Amino acid sequence: AEIKAKYSLPDKFIVSVGTIEERKNLLSVVKSLLLLPDDIHLVAVGRRTKYTALVDKFVAENHLEHRVHLLHGVPYVDLPAIYQCADVFAYMSLYEGFGIPILEAFHNNCPVCLSNASCFPEVAGDAAIYFNPNDAQSMQDTLKELLSTSTLRDELRQKGVLRSKDYSLERMVEQTCDVYRKL
């Protein structure tokens, strides 16, 4: 409740975390809001770039100011609570090197909806639901399904917590030691 007040977070929202730049594809999820129920908001946490102006322009032209919340300068210590308040974490990037926010969402019990591009299927496995980041309808349908199906969200929360254990510090140390033992 404290974090919701601090950032004026809405009751129901999709969260996106990462620098607001073209490859992150934020504009596509903003566009999907037009076909989602009016009570669904988007909270995007990340550093603003020149690309943000395109997002701002679309938001203004489509009167979505009340549904799109761009937060920048959020301290890292506040991120877990934001994930925990969100209904869904959406990551619609066209490409990434890894996707740390996916693990953050898993660790914070937030259902995950991902682009089927890049390394995301390898990182998340069956602990996420996927869409084509170049197909607005695919994204809208996937978000709508996840937002309207509590059993699916619960299942993804459980799978996400389990999947996050594959990326624990202990496991990394164990695997690194295994490599050295084989040398």
Steps between C-alpha positions, in 0.01 A plus 500: 500500500788734580663453157163549324461835673862604442469456121122548463472148358160394361305202633551280191812535289750343268857583598791537261855557622793622294637799316232652279666450163391371161624140534301467823184546290303684770280678247348167398368426848374858531305443177359177640334698779253630242347152478532402865241587766514863619595400853831349382793740519865482398779594737835525321803534725813612323731770379358731236668532157416675172263208424288601800377800297327256257332327792395834652360615164291183453373522859391863449343440158296209638410660833673228702666732753287356781601139409873529418737578785866551408717488810867590483748541781342217701753369753583133453381426854144597398483263200407183692190665647397633157529151348298360791220754447478432125251261343743408221859573399528552123832500316449566131860559392603411149839383631692487827827360621333317788200665666568555870151651557351158418683349797404798716133443413528128573670566832229750595210269420379693196350310201712547188391573141789507252595565145590167336814666360861497606603286796169529686367147439833359614508715814135456604407159361141405587484754784374772262240550231627626162394722211646614169648850564441598136131409512281740699209257497716222646610730783146621569355149501774369729469789745121473498517125570744545786318795655163324488610155623596495868584129491753562222655789697523279810658216299758736348581646844577151632704403195684833510614456858627150415672624183674781687679236709679386183673840503595521867844608613549162664429319175735727306780433749432125484511497119817711491670260744391205283673660201823547698488141628488374141814692401 
